[in-house]
Amino acid sequence: MLNRSEMMDEDEESLLSQRGLERRRGRSGLDRPGHYNSYSVAPVFASAAAMGQTFIRVEFAPNGYLPPHRHRRASEIIYILEGTMEVGFVTSYPAYKYYSKVLNKGDAIMIPFGLVHTVRNVASEKCVITVSFKSQNPGFIYMPDSVFTAKPAINSTYLAGAFKLDEKTVKDLQTKMWYI
């Protein structure tokens, strides 16, 4: 019989695997970062699946960031443990207003459910945050990943028009490694 710390749904296991992370059994692992990725971010996931919550500890290298993204199934609360971070979100149609704030140690912000948002370290030293999601599977949709690495590829002529870019630039973006 598995205890709660050993339970994990297939989506969560797949997400961890795709991100090059490993489940730390027993302890939450929130006390230490995982491996840095291409965005200079080291996330560690801990799920309380039976409670409908996900917690993440994230360590950002200087100038580290996450690409614009959203969570389709959860709002999130970001708490700054160490360092300085700029966090922002974009309101929905028709305003598309961007709100951002520089947060310091001890500050917190709530990102509303489903909104595209940005997170970046604006300091010359690392920044450590914890994130709480009101879902055991909040869904991570990274904008560049979802558009430029779709399989099969989205038509480059269409993307060029949609993003007001030349087709050569779109084709170049489609060849890049976007994954976190």
C-alpha positions, 0 to 999 in steps of 0.5 A, a space after each residue: 500500500 502506498 502512502 500519500 507521499 508516494 502517490 503521484 498521478 501520471 501527469 505529474 510524473 510526466 511533468 517531472 520527467 520532462 523537466 529533468 526532475 526527480 520525485 524526492 520520496 518521504 521529504 518534500 524536497 522544498 529545502 533544496 533546489 533541483 537542477 537549473 534549466 535553460 532559463 536559469 531556474 531550479 524548480 522542486 515540486 511537492 504535491 499534496 494531491 489528496 489535499 488539492 494543492 501543489 507547492 513549488 520551491 524555485 531558485 532563480 539564478 541572477 537574471 533567471 526567469 520563466 517565460 510567459 505562462 499560465 495555469 489553466 486550473 489554478 490561481 497561485 500565490 508566490 512568496 519571496 523567501 530570498 532576493 528580489 523578483 519582478 512578477 507581473 500578469 496580463 489582464 484578459 481581453 479587451 484591456 490586456 493591461 500588464 500589471 507588474 511589481 518588484 517584490 522583496 524578501 517577505 512579500 507575496 502576490 496572488 496571480 489570478 486563475 488562468 492569466 498569462 504572467 511573468 516571473 523574473 529575478 531582477 537582482 544580481 544574486 539568486 532569488 528563492 520563492 515558494 509557490 502554492 497552487 490551488 490544484 494538485 495539477 495546475 497545468 503549466 502552459 508556457 507560451 513559447 513552448 506551446 506555440 513554437 514546439 507544437 507537434 505537428 508544427 503549426 503552419 509557419 505562414 499562419 504564425 508569421 501573420 499572427 505574430 507579425 513576424 517574417 516567416 524565416 523568423 518563425 521557422 527559426 523559432 520553431 527549431 529552437 529548444 524551448 522546453 524548461 
